[in-house]
Amino acid sequence: MEISVDDMYKIENRGHEMGFLKKFMMENAGAAAVRRLVEKFGSVEGK
């Protein structure tokens, strides 16, 4: 699925309007990105 920058701003703003703090949305997005990278490339622990 491809999401444009404009779409992402709309999604983020809608979440904020629903009561989600942008700080926590960014933290969750970062954690999800790391999980996906570890799934694809493996852990960097000990490297």
Rosetta blueprint (number, residue, H / E / L):
1 M L
2 E L
3 I L
4 S L
5 V H
6 D H
7 D H
8 M H
9 Y H
10 K H
11 I H
12 E H
13 N H
14 R H
15 G H
16 H H
17 E H
18 M L
19 G L
20 F L
21 L L
22 K H
23 K H
24 F H
25 M H
26 M H
27 E H
28 N H
29 A H
30 G H
31 A H
32 A H
33 A H
34 V H
35 R H
36 R H
37 L H
38 V H
39 E H
40 K H
41 F H
42 G L
43 S L
44 V L
45 E L
46 G L
47 K L
